[in-house]
């Protein structure tokens, strides 16, 4: 079964973001862009962006991202 978290993480990786190994948070998988911005993906598919988790803001996730293609 594909989770919301894995769908979002795969999408971020397909856009060229790199996953941070040994992030400072265990609640989120962390991805980084070349400009230093970080994307934080929660276990249930929550998506945040910012320099740190504490300074990050929540981003809405497009529901069409989760549609099953037939």
PDB file of N, CA, C and O in Angstrom:
ATOM      1  N   UNK A   1       0.841  -1.182   0.000  1.00  0.00           N
ATOM      2  CA  UNK A   1       0.000   0.000   0.000  1.00  0.00           C
ATOM      3  C   UNK A   1       0.889   1.249   0.000  1.00  0.00           C
ATOM      4  O   UNK A   1       1.858   1.339   0.754  1.00  0.00           O
ATOM      5  N   UNK A   2       0.545   2.182  -0.839  1.00  0.00           N
ATOM      6  CA  UNK A   2       1.290   3.430  -0.933  1.00  0.00           C
ATOM      7  C   UNK A   2       0.681   4.444   0.033  1.00  0.00           C
ATOM      8  O   UNK A   2      -0.527   4.681   0.015  1.00  0.00           O
ATOM      9  N   UNK A   3       1.516   5.032   0.866  1.00  0.00           N
ATOM     10  CA  UNK A   3       1.042   6.006   1.846  1.00  0.00           C
ATOM     11  C   UNK A   3       1.103   7.420   1.279  1.00  0.00           C
ATOM     12  O   UNK A   3       1.790   7.675   0.290  1.00  0.00           O
ATOM     13  N   UNK A   4       0.377   8.335   1.917  1.00  0.00           N
ATOM     14  CA  UNK A   4       0.429   9.744   1.508  1.00  0.00           C
ATOM     15  C   UNK A   4       1.853  10.262   1.622  1.00  0.00           C
ATOM     16  O   UNK A   4       2.321  11.005   0.759  1.00  0.00           O
ATOM     17  N   UNK A   5       2.542   9.871   2.686  1.00  0.00           N
ATOM     18  CA  UNK A   5       3.912  10.324   2.885  1.00  0.00           C
ATOM     19  C   UNK A   5       4.803   9.879   1.727  1.00  0.00           C
ATOM     20  O   UNK A   5       5.586  10.674   1.208  1.00  0.00           O
ATOM     21  N   UNK A   6       4.690   8.623   1.321  1.00  0.00           N
ATOM     22  CA  UNK A   6       5.561   8.136   0.245  1.00  0.00           C
ATOM     23  C   UNK A   6       5.228   8.788  -1.096  1.00  0.00           C
ATOM     24  O   UNK A   6       6.124   9.026  -1.905  1.00  0.00           O
ATOM     25  N   UNK A   7       3.945   9.080  -1.339  1.00  0.00           N
ATOM     26  CA  UNK A   7       3.563   9.758  -2.584  1.00  0.00           C
ATOM     27  C   UNK A   7       4.181  11.150  -2.628  1.00  0.00           C
ATOM     28  O   UNK A   7       4.748  11.545  -3.647  1.00  0.00           O
ATOM     29  N   UNK A   8       4.077  11.894  -1.530  1.00  0.00           N
ATOM     30  CA  UNK A   8       4.634  13.249  -1.488  1.00  0.00           C
ATOM     31  C   UNK A   8       6.151  13.208  -1.596  1.00  0.00           C
ATOM     32  O   UNK A   8       6.744  14.015  -2.311  1.00  0.00           O
ATOM     33  N   UNK A   9       6.784  12.270  -0.888  1.00  0.00           N
ATOM     34  CA  UNK A   9       8.248  12.158  -0.944  1.00  0.00           C
ATOM     35  C   UNK A   9       8.724  11.815  -2.350  1.00  0.00           C
ATOM     36  O   UNK A   9       9.718  12.370  -2.820  1.00  0.00           O
ATOM     37  N   UNK A  10       8.030  10.913  -3.021  1.00  0.00           N
ATOM     38  CA  UNK A  10       8.395  10.561  -4.399  1.00  0.00           C
ATOM     39  C   UNK A  10       8.247  11.760  -5.328  1.00  0.00           C
ATOM     40  O   UNK A  10       9.070  11.966  -6.220  1.00  0.00           O
ATOM     41  N   UNK A  11       7.197  12.549  -5.119  1.00  0.00           N
ATOM     42  CA  UNK A  11       6.974  13.743  -5.940  1.00  0.00           C
ATOM     43  C   UNK A  11       8.088  14.770  -5.724  1.00  0.00           C
ATOM     44  O   UNK A  11       8.582  15.363  -6.683  1.00  0.00           O
ATOM     45  N   UNK A  12       8.480  14.978  -4.471  1.00  0.00           N
ATOM     46  CA  UNK A  12       9.557  15.933  -4.181  1.00  0.00           C
ATOM     47  C   UNK A  12      10.875  15.464  -4.800  1.00  0.00           C
ATOM     48  O   UNK A  12      11.627  16.269  -5.348  1.00  0.00           O
ATOM     49  N   UNK A  13      11.152  14.164  -4.712  1.00  0.00           N
ATOM     50  CA  UNK A  13      12.388  13.633  -5.303  1.00  0.00           C
ATOM     51  C   UNK A  13      12.362  13.744  -6.817  1.00  0.00           C
ATOM     52  O   UNK A  13      13.398  13.996  -7.433  1.00  0.00           O
ATOM     53  N   UNK A  14      11.195  13.560  -7.431  1.00  0.00           N
ATOM     54  CA  UNK A  14      11.101  13.671  -8.891  1.00  0.00           C
ATOM     55  C   UNK A  14      11.328  15.110  -9.349  1.00  0.00           C
ATOM     56  O   UNK A  14      11.675  15.345 -10.507  1.00  0.00           O
ATOM     57  N   UNK A  15      11.135  16.071  -8.448  1.00  0.00           N
ATOM     58  CA  UNK A  15      11.376  17.477  -8.767  1.00  0.00           C
ATOM     59  C   UNK A  15      12.796  17.907  -8.440  1.00  0.00           C
ATOM     60  O   UNK A  15      13.123  19.090  -8.532  1.00  0.00           O
ATOM     61  N   UNK A  16      13.643  16.954  -8.058  1.00  0.00           N
ATOM     62  CA  UNK A  16      15.058  17.243  -7.861  1.00  0.00           C
ATOM     63  C   UNK A  16      15.469  17.569  -6.438  1.00  0.00           C
ATOM     64  O   UNK A  16      16.626  17.924  -6.209  1.00  0.00           O
ATOM     65  N   UNK A  17      14.570  17.463  -5.478  1.00  0.00           N
ATOM     66  CA  UNK A  17      14.941  17.724  -4.090  1.00  0.00           C
ATOM     67  C   UNK A  17      15.660  16.513  -3.524  1.00  0.00           C
ATOM     68  O   UNK A  17      15.370  15.374  -3.889  1.00  0.00           O
ATOM     69  N   UNK A  18      16.594  16.772  -2.637  1.00  0.00           N
ATOM     70  CA  UNK A  18      17.408  15.712  -2.025  1.00  0.00           C
ATOM     71  C   UNK A  18      16.947  15.478  -0.600  1.00  0.00           C
ATOM     72  O   UNK A  18      16.707  16.427   0.145  1.00  0.00           O
ATOM     73  N   UNK A  19      16.823  14.209  -0.219  1.00  0.00           N
ATOM     74  CA  UNK A  19      16.439  13.896   1.154  1.00  0.00           C
ATOM     75  C   UNK A  19      17.643  14.066   2.075  1.00  0.00           C
ATOM     76  O   UNK A  19      18.751  13.636   1.753  1.00  0.00           O
ATOM     77  N   UNK A  20      17.414  14.696   3.217  1.00  0.00           N
ATOM     78  CA  UNK A  20      18.469  14.926   4.208  1.00  0.00           C
ATOM     79  C   UNK A  20      18.643  13.650   5.021  1.00  0.00           C
ATOM     80  O   UNK A  20      17.679  13.120   5.574  1.00  0.00           O
ATOM     81  N   UNK A  21      19.863  13.168   5.088  1.00  0.00           N
ATOM     82  CA  UNK A  21      20.162  11.994   5.911  1.00  0.00           C
ATOM     83  C   UNK A  21      20.423  12.465   7.334  1.00  0.00           C
ATOM     84  O   UNK A  21      21.059  13.500   7.534  1.00  0.00           O
ATOM     85  N   UNK A  22      19.949  11.731   8.309  1.00  0.00           N
ATOM     86  CA  UNK A  22      20.093  12.069   9.734  1.00  0.00           C
ATOM     87  C   UNK A  22      19.591  13.477  10.038  1.00  0.00           C
ATOM     88  O   UNK A  22      20.346  14.313  10.535  1.00  0.00           O
ATOM     89  N   UNK A  23      18.302  13.744   9.738  1.00  0.00           N
ATOM     90  CA  UNK A  23      17.769  15.082  10.032  1.00  0.00           C
ATOM     91  C   UNK A  23      17.674  15.314  11.539  1.00  0.00           C
ATOM     92  O   UNK A  23      17.724  14.367  12.324  1.00  0.00           O
ATOM     93  N   UNK A  24      17.538  16.563  11.931  1.00  0.00           N
ATOM     94  CA  UNK A  24      17.469  16.905  13.353  1.00  0.00           C
ATOM     95  C   UNK A  24      16.093  16.607  13.947  1.00  0.00           C
ATOM     96  O   UNK A  24      15.908  16.756  15.155  1.00  0.00           O
ATOM     97  N   UNK A  25      15.138  16.195  13.144  1.00  0.00           N
ATOM     98  CA  UNK A  25      13.797  15.862  13.614  1.00  0.00           C
ATOM     99  C   UNK A  25      13.460  14.418  13.257  1.00  0.00           C
ATOM    100  O   UNK A  25      13.837  13.928  12.193  1.00  0.00           O
ATOM    101  N   UNK A  26      12.753  13.750  14.148  1.00  0.00           N
ATOM    102  CA  UNK A  26      12.333  12.378  13.856  1.00  0.00           C
ATOM    103  C   UNK A  26      10.871  12.334  13.433  1.00  0.00           C
ATOM    104  O   UNK A  26      10.378  11.282  13.025  1.00  0.00           O
ATOM    105  N   UNK A  27      10.175  13.462  13.525  1.00  0.00           N
ATOM    106  CA  UNK A  27       8.763  13.507  13.154  1.00  0.00           C
ATOM    107  C   UNK A  27       8.549  13.674  11.655  1.00  0.00           C
ATOM    108  O   UNK A  27       7.481  13.338  11.143  1.00  0.00           O
ATOM    109  N   UNK A  28       9.537  14.183  10.956  1.00  0.00           N
ATOM    110  CA  UNK A  28       9.391  14.503   9.541  1.00  0.00           C
ATOM    111  C   UNK A  28      10.528  13.906   8.723  1.00  0.00           C
ATOM    112  O   UNK A  28      11.648  13.748   9.209  1.00  0.00           O
ATOM    113  N   UNK A  29      10.215  13.574   7.459  1.00  0.00           N
ATOM    114  CA  UNK A  29      11.275  13.322   6.485  1.00  0.00           C
ATOM    115  C   UNK A  29      11.594  14.695   5.898  1.00  0.00           C
ATOM    116  O   UNK A  29      10.683  15.460   5.581  1.00  0.00           O
ATOM    117  N   UNK A  30      12.864  15.007   5.754  1.00  0.00           N
ATOM    118  CA  UNK A  30      13.282  16.349   5.359  1.00  0.00           C
ATOM    119  C   UNK A  30      13.927  16.303   3.977  1.00  0.00           C
ATOM    120  O   UNK A  30      14.769  15.449   3.695  1.00  0.00           O
ATOM    121  N   UNK A  31      13.515  17.239   3.122  1.00  0.00           N
ATOM    122  CA  UNK A  31      14.075  17.385   1.784  1.00  0.00           C
ATOM    123  C   UNK A  31      14.573  18.804   1.640  1.00  0.00           C
ATOM    124  O   UNK A  31      14.011  19.726   2.232  1.00  0.00           O
ATOM    125  N   UNK A  32      15.628  18.990   0.855  1.00  0.00           N
ATOM    126  CA  UNK A  32      16.212  20.325   0.714  1.00  0.00           C
ATOM    127  C   UNK A  32      16.324  20.718  -0.754  1.00  0.00           C
ATOM    128  O   UNK A  32      16.533  19.882  -1.634  1.00  0.00           O
ATOM    129  N   UNK A  33      16.174  22.036  -0.988  1.00  0.00           N
ATOM    130  CA  UNK A  33      16.374  22.605  -2.318  1.00  0.00           C
ATOM    131  C   UNK A  33      17.737  23.265  -2.356  1.00  0.00           C
ATOM    132  O   UNK A  33      18.381  23.440  -1.322  1.00  0.00           O
ATOM    133  N   UNK A  34      18.168  23.625  -3.537  1.00  0.00           N
ATOM    134  CA  UNK A  34      19.481  24.254  -3.703  1.00  0.00           C
ATOM    135  C   UNK A  34      19.568  25.606  -2.993  1.00  0.00           C
ATOM    136  O   UNK A  34      20.655  26.018  -2.587  1.00  0.00           O
ATOM    137  N   UNK A  35      18.434  26.302  -2.836  1.00  0.00           N
ATOM    138  CA  UNK A  35      18.451  27.621  -2.198  1.00  0.00           C
ATOM    139  C   UNK A  35      18.400  27.546  -0.667  1.00  0.00           C
ATOM    140  O   UNK A  35      18.354  28.581  -0.001  1.00  0.00           O
ATOM    141  N   UNK A  36      18.408  26.346  -0.112  1.00  0.00           N
ATOM    142  CA  UNK A  36      18.446  26.192   1.335  1.00  0.00           C
ATOM    143  C   UNK A  36      17.102  25.966   1.998  1.00  0.00           C
ATOM    144  O   UNK A  36      17.050  25.656   3.188  1.00  0.00           O
ATOM    145  N   UNK A  37      16.005  26.115   1.251  1.00  0.00           N
ATOM    146  CA  UNK A  37      14.687  25.845   1.812  1.00  0.00           C
ATOM    147  C   UNK A  37      14.545  24.351   2.089  1.00  0.00           C
ATOM    148  O   UNK A  37      15.095  23.522   1.364  1.00  0.00           O
ATOM    149  N   UNK A  38      13.812  24.020   3.131  1.00  0.00           N
ATOM    150  CA  UNK A  38      13.576  22.627   3.480  1.00  0.00           C
ATOM    151  C   UNK A  38      12.087  22.316   3.406  1.00  0.00           C
ATOM    152  O   UNK A  38      11.248  23.145   3.759  1.00  0.00           O
ATOM    153  N   UNK A  39      11.777  21.124   2.948  1.00  0.00           N
ATOM    154  CA  UNK A  39      10.410  20.614   2.959  1.00  0.00           C
ATOM    155  C   UNK A  39      10.351  19.506   3.990  1.00  0.00           C
ATOM    156  O   UNK A  39      11.214  18.629   4.019  1.00  0.00           O
ATOM    157  N   UNK A  40       9.331  19.545   4.839  1.00  0.00           N
ATOM    158  CA  UNK A  40       9.150  18.573   5.904  1.00  0.00           C
ATOM    159  C   UNK A  40       7.877  17.793   5.616  1.00  0.00           C
ATOM    160  O   UNK A  40       6.806  18.382   5.468  1.00  0.00           O
ATOM    161  N   UNK A  41       7.986  16.468   5.535  1.00  0.00           N
ATOM    162  CA  UNK A  41       6.836  15.622   5.232  1.00  0.00           C
ATOM    163  C   UNK A  41       6.545  14.757   6.450  1.00  0.00           C
ATOM    164  O   UNK A  41       7.379  13.955   6.871  1.00  0.00           O
ATOM    165  N   UNK A  42       5.347  14.931   7.015  1.00  0.00           N
ATOM    166  CA  UNK A  42       4.949  14.186   8.194  1.00  0.00           C
ATOM    167  C   UNK A  42       4.509  12.772   7.872  1.00  0.00           C
ATOM    168  O   UNK A  42       4.333  12.417   6.707  1.00  0.00           O
ATOM    169  N   UNK A  43       4.334  11.972   8.902  1.00  0.00           N
ATOM    170  CA  UNK A  43       3.977  10.563   8.735  1.00  0.00           C
ATOM    171  C   UNK A  43       2.612  10.375   8.091  1.00  0.00           C
ATOM    172  O   UNK A  43       2.384   9.358   7.436  1.00  0.00           O
ATOM    173  N   UNK A  44       1.691  11.333   8.259  1.00  0.00           N
ATOM    174  CA  UNK A  44       0.362  11.234   7.665  1.00  0.00           C
ATOM    175  C   UNK A  44       0.199  12.116   6.438  1.00  0.00           C
ATOM    176  O   UNK A  44      -0.924  12.360   5.996  1.00  0.00           O
ATOM    177  N   UNK A  45       1.309  12.600   5.880  1.00  0.00           N
ATOM    178  CA  UNK A  45       1.251  13.375   4.650  1.00  0.00           C
ATOM    179  C   UNK A  45       1.202  14.877   4.835  1.00  0.00           C
ATOM    180  O   UNK A  45       0.955  15.601   3.871  1.00  0.00           O
ATOM    181  N   UNK A  46       1.432  15.372   6.050  1.00  0.00           N
ATOM    182  CA  UNK A  46       1.481  16.818   6.260  1.00  0.00           C
ATOM    183  C   UNK A  46       2.726  17.369   5.569  1.00  0.00           C
ATOM    184  O   UNK A  46       3.791  16.755   5.623  1.00  0.00           O
ATOM    185  N   UNK A  47       2.592  18.514   4.928  1.00  0.00           N
ATOM    186  CA  UNK A  47       3.703  19.113   4.196  1.00  0.00           C
ATOM    187  C   UNK A  47       3.952  20.516   4.734  1.00  0.00           C
ATOM    188  O   UNK A  47       3.033  21.329   4.827  1.00  0.00           O
ATOM    189  N   UNK A  48       5.210  20.790   5.090  1.00  0.00           N
ATOM    190  CA  UNK A  48       5.610  22.090   5.611  1.00  0.00           C
ATOM    191  C   UNK A  48       6.851  22.552   4.846  1.00  0.00           C
ATOM    192  O   UNK A  48       7.601  21.731   4.319  1.00  0.00           O
ATOM    193  N   UNK A  49       7.064  23.872   4.788  1.00  0.00           N
ATOM    194  CA  UNK A  49       8.249  24.425   4.132  1.00  0.00           C
ATOM    195  C   UNK A  49       8.819  25.545   4.989  1.00  0.00           C
ATOM    196  O   UNK A  49       8.078  26.333   5.578  1.00  0.00           O
ATOM    197  N   UNK A  50      10.155  25.605   5.053  1.00  0.00           N
ATOM    198  CA  UNK A  50      10.843  26.646   5.805  1.00  0.00           C
ATOM    199  C   UNK A  50      12.282  26.256   6.054  1.00  0.00           C
ATOM    200  O   UNK A  50      12.728  25.191   5.627  1.00  0.00           O
ATOM    201  N   UNK A  51      13.010  27.116   6.742  1.00  0.00           N
ATOM    202  CA  UNK A  51      14.411  26.825   7.044  1.00  0.00           C
ATOM    203  C   UNK A  51      14.540  25.805   8.170  1.00  0.00           C
ATOM    204  O   UNK A  51      15.458  24.986   8.175  1.00  0.00           O
ATOM    205  N   UNK A  52      13.601  25.862   9.136  1.00  0.00           N
ATOM    206  CA  UNK A  52      13.574  24.900  10.236  1.00  0.00           C
ATOM    207  C   UNK A  52      12.117  24.490  10.458  1.00  0.00           C
ATOM    208  O   UNK A  52      11.200  25.143   9.959  1.00  0.00           O
ATOM    209  N   UNK A  53      11.912  23.407  11.207  1.00  0.00           N
ATOM    210  CA  UNK A  53      10.549  22.966  11.503  1.00  0.00           C
ATOM    211  C   UNK A  53       9.799  24.049  12.266  1.00  0.00           C
ATOM    212  O   UNK A  53       8.634  24.323  11.980  1.00  0.00           O
ATOM    213  N   UNK A  54      10.464  24.661  13.231  1.00  0.00           N
ATOM    214  CA  UNK A  54       9.831  25.698  14.036  1.00  0.00           C
ATOM    215  C   UNK A  54       9.432  26.934  13.252  1.00  0.00           C
ATOM    216  O   UNK A  54       8.451  27.593  13.597  1.00  0.00           O
ATOM    217  N   UNK A  55      10.166  27.257  12.217  1.00  0.00           N
ATOM    218  CA  UNK A  55       9.878  28.434  11.398  1.00  0.00           C
ATOM    219  C   UNK A  55       9.095  28.098  10.133  1.00  0.00           C
ATOM    220  O   UNK A  55       8.832  28.982   9.317  1.00  0.00           O
ATOM    221  N   UNK A  56       8.720  26.837   9.962  1.00  0.00           N
ATOM    222  CA  UNK A  56       8.062  26.418   8.728  1.00  0.00           C
ATOM    223  C   UNK A  56       6.576  26.744   8.743  1.00  0.00           C
ATOM    224  O   UNK A  56       5.979  26.954   9.798  1.00  0.00           O
ATOM    225  N   UNK A  57       5.993  26.781   7.544  1.00  0.00           N
ATOM    226  CA  UNK A  57       4.556  26.993   7.403  1.00  0.00           C
ATOM    227  C   UNK A  57       3.963  25.784   6.690  1.00  0.00           C
ATOM    228  O   UNK A  57       4.635  25.106   5.913  1.00  0.00           O
ATOM    229  N   UNK A  58       2.713  25.539   6.969  1.00  0.00           N
ATOM    230  CA  UNK A  58       2.014  24.414   6.372  1.00  0.00           C
ATOM    231  C   UNK A  58       1.646  24.741   4.927  1.00  0.00           C
ATOM    232  O   UNK A  58       1.261  25.868   4.615  1.00  0.00           O
ATOM    233  N   UNK A  59       1.767  23.748   4.051  1.00  0.00           N
ATOM    234  CA  UNK A  59       1.367  23.907   2.655  1.00  0.00           C
ATOM    235  C   UNK A  59       0.203  22.971   2.364  1.00  0.00           C
ATOM    236  O   UNK A  59       0.197  21.832   2.831  1.00  0.00           O
ATOM    237  N   UNK A  60      -0.783  23.435   1.598  1.00  0.00           N
ATOM    238  CA  UNK A  60      -1.854  22.527   1.207  1.00  0.00           C
ATOM    239  C   UNK A  60      -1.334  21.541   0.166  1.00  0.00           C
ATOM    240  O   UNK A  60      -0.496  21.883  -0.669  1.00  0.00           O
ATOM    241  N   UNK A  61      -1.839  20.325   0.230  1.00  0.00           N
ATOM    242  CA  UNK A  61      -1.452  19.295  -0.734  1.00  0.00           C
ATOM    243  C   UNK A  61      -2.610  19.092  -1.697  1.00  0.00           C
ATOM    244  O   UNK A  61      -3.753  18.936  -1.269  1.00  0.00           O
ATOM    245  N   UNK A  62      -2.328  19.094  -2.975  1.00  0.00           N
ATOM    246  CA  UNK A  62      -3.349  18.908  -3.998  1.00  0.00           C
ATOM    247  C   UNK A  62      -3.930  17.498  -3.890  1.00  0.00           C
ATOM    248  O   UNK A  62      -3.180  16.529  -4.011  1.00  0.00           O
ATOM    249  N   UNK A  63      -5.249  17.348  -3.664  1.00  0.00           N
ATOM    250  CA  UNK A  63      -5.853  16.018  -3.538  1.00  0.00           C
ATOM    251  C   UNK A  63      -5.688  15.159  -4.791  1.00  0.00           C
ATOM    252  O   UNK A  63      -5.708  13.932  -4.702  1.00  0.00           O
ATOM    253  N   UNK A  64      -5.525  15.788  -5.957  1.00  0.00           N
ATOM    254  CA  UNK A  64      -5.357  15.018  -7.188  1.00  0.00           C
ATOM    255  C   UNK A  64      -4.070  14.214  -7.186  1.00  0.00           C
ATOM    256  O   UNK A  64      -3.927  13.257  -7.948  1.00  0.00           O
ATOM    257  N   UNK A  65      -3.138  14.600  -6.334  1.00  0.00           N
ATOM    258  CA  UNK A  65      -1.875  13.877  -6.196  1.00  0.00           C
ATOM    259  C   UNK A  65      -2.115  12.432  -5.724  1.00  0.00           C
ATOM    260  O   UNK A  65      -1.325  11.536  -6.019  1.00  0.00           O
ATOM    261  N   UNK A  66      -3.226  12.220  -4.981  1.00  0.00           N
ATOM    262  CA  UNK A  66      -3.494  10.919  -4.389  1.00  0.00           C
ATOM    263  C   UNK A  66      -4.463  10.059  -5.191  1.00  0.00           C
ATOM    264  O   UNK A  66      -4.776   8.938  -4.791  1.00  0.00           O
ATOM    265  N   UNK A  67      -4.943  10.583  -6.329  1.00  0.00           N
ATOM    266  CA  UNK A  67      -5.892   9.816  -7.142  1.00  0.00           C
ATOM    267  C   UNK A  67      -5.185   8.622  -7.765  1.00  0.00           C
ATOM    268  O   UNK A  67      -4.041   8.714  -8.209  1.00  0.00           O
ATOM    269  N   UNK A  68      -5.886   7.515  -7.787  1.00  0.00           N
ATOM    270  CA  UNK A  68      -5.358   6.292  -8.415  1.00  0.00           C
ATOM    271  C   UNK A  68      -5.626   6.369  -9.901  1.00  0.00           C
ATOM    272  O   UNK A  68      -6.769   6.546 -10.323  1.00  0.00           O
ATOM    273  N   UNK A  69      -4.585   6.237 -10.692  1.00  0.00           N
ATOM    274  CA  UNK A  69      -4.736   6.302 -12.150  1.00  0.00           C
ATOM    275  C   UNK A  69      -5.110   4.921 -12.670  1.00  0.00           C
ATOM    276  O   UNK A  69      -4.498   3.913 -12.315  1.00  0.00           O
ATOM    277  N   UNK A  70      -6.129   4.902 -13.518  1.00  0.00           N
ATOM    278  CA  UNK A  70      -6.604   3.617 -14.069  1.00  0.00           C
ATOM    279  C   UNK A  70      -6.138   3.439 -15.482  1.00  0.00           C
ATOM    280  O   UNK A  70      -6.438   2.422 -16.108  1.00  0.00           O
TER     281      UNK A  70
END
